């Protein structure tokens, strides 16, 4: 479904078929009214916006998990015992 509002002859909800154009839907809505300003039209794709928001949410969660994992790895490396190895060259006769 698509919602057509504003300066059209018959605003309302219209079913949309795959491959259909905005122009054909506007024709079904009776076209633009005489006072319409076509260049000022705004198309808002709410389903695309929802998908984009979900992708952003997943990306943020992945980044947060990676950062937590990286911090834990650093903490574990900091807690490893260190061995003091020294080397003194000696002359062999």
C-alpha positions as CSV (number, residue, x, y, z in Angstrom):
1,X,0.0,0.0,0.0
2,X,1.0,3.5,-0.7
3,X,-0.4,6.7,0.9
4,X,-1.0,9.6,-1.4
5,X,-1.6,12.9,0.3
6,X,-1.6,16.6,-0.5
7,X,-2.6,18.3,-3.7
8,X,-4.0,15.4,-5.6
9,X,-7.6,14.9,-6.8
10,X,-8.3,11.8,-4.7
11,X,-5.8,11.5,-1.8
12,X,-5.8,8.1,0.1
13,X,-4.3,4.7,0.3
14,X,-3.6,2.8,-2.9
15,X,-2.3,-0.7,-3.5
16,X,0.9,-0.9,-5.4
17,X,2.1,-3.7,-7.7
18,X,5.7,-4.7,-8.3
19,X,7.2,-2.6,-11.0
20,X,4.5,0.1,-10.8
21,X,5.6,3.7,-11.0
22,X,4.8,6.7,-8.9
23,X,3.3,8.3,-12.0
24,X,0.8,5.4,-12.5
25,X,-0.3,5.7,-8.8
26,X,-0.8,9.4,-9.2
27,X,-2.9,8.8,-12.2
28,X,-5.1,6.4,-10.1
29,X,-5.4,9.2,-7.5
30,X,-6.9,11.4,-10.2
31,X,-3.6,13.3,-10.9
32,X,-2.4,16.5,-9.4
33,X,-4.8,19.2,-8.5
34,X,-4.7,22.6,-10.2
35,X,-2.8,24.1,-7.2
36,X,-0.3,21.3,-6.9
37,X,3.4,22.1,-7.0
38,X,4.9,18.9,-8.5
39,X,8.5,20.0,-8.0
40,X,7.8,20.2,-4.3
41,X,6.7,16.6,-4.0
42,X,8.3,14.4,-1.4
43,X,8.6,10.6,-1.6
44,X,9.0,8.8,1.7
45,X,9.7,5.1,1.6
46,X,8.8,3.9,5.1
47,X,9.7,0.3,4.4
48,X,13.2,1.2,3.2
49,X,13.6,3.5,6.2
50,X,12.6,0.6,8.6
51,X,15.1,-1.7,6.9
52,X,17.8,0.9,7.1
53,X,17.2,1.5,10.8
54,X,17.4,-2.3,11.4
55,X,20.7,-2.5,9.5
56,X,22.1,0.4,11.5
57,X,21.0,-1.3,14.8
58,X,22.7,-4.6,13.8
59,X,25.9,-2.7,12.8
60,X,26.0,-0.9,16.1
61,X,25.5,-4.2,18.0
62,X,28.3,-5.8,16.0
63,X,30.7,-2.9,16.6
64,X,29.9,-3.0,20.3
65,X,30.5,-6.8,20.6
66,X,33.8,-6.4,18.7
67,X,34.9,-3.6,21.0
68,X,34.0,-5.6,24.2
69,X,35.9,-8.6,22.8
70,X,38.9,-6.5,22.0
71,X,38.9,-5.0,25.5
72,X,38.6,-8.4,27.1
73,X,41.6,-9.6,25.0
74,X,43.6,-6.6,26.1
75,X,42.7,-7.2,29.8
76,X,43.7,-10.9,29.5
77,X,47.0,-9.9,27.9
78,X,47.7,-7.4,30.7
79,X,47.1,-10.1,33.3
80,X,49.6,-12.6,31.8
81,X,52.6,-13.3,34.0
82,X,55.8,-11.8,32.6
83,X,59.1,-13.6,32.6
84,X,62.2,-11.5,33.0
85,X,64.8,-12.9,30.6
86,X,68.2,-11.4,30.6
87,X,71.1,-12.1,28.4
88,X,74.6,-11.3,29.2
89,X,77.2,-12.1,26.5
90,X,80.1,-14.1,27.9
91,X,83.4,-14.6,26.4
92,X,84.3,-18.2,25.8
93,X,88.0,-19.0,26.0
